[in-house]
């Protein structure tokens, strides 16, 4: 019986969007007051624990951001190339 109750509580708390919003608000409030990079809610009431990024986490985050910037540049270049080709097609079609 306890196992069924525990499963129900985990499902309700873990999946509920209101719970996710509550956790995000608690973490944001704690970070604003105390700082910290990685935060987790320890319990339902108020327990938030924050710590700085480890070296590996910081490097992973920086690599992901660099990759995102690169992908954005490639997408922008492809979009500019597509627009230039469309303009060229329009100019040749109009002649």
WOGI-V233477 format. One record per pair of residues at least 24 apart in sequence whose C-alpha atoms are under 10 Angstrom apart, sorted by the first residue. I is the first residue (numbers start at 0). J is the second residue. Records with the same first field share a line. If there is no record, write none. Layout:
I=J / J
This chain:
12=43
18=43
22=47
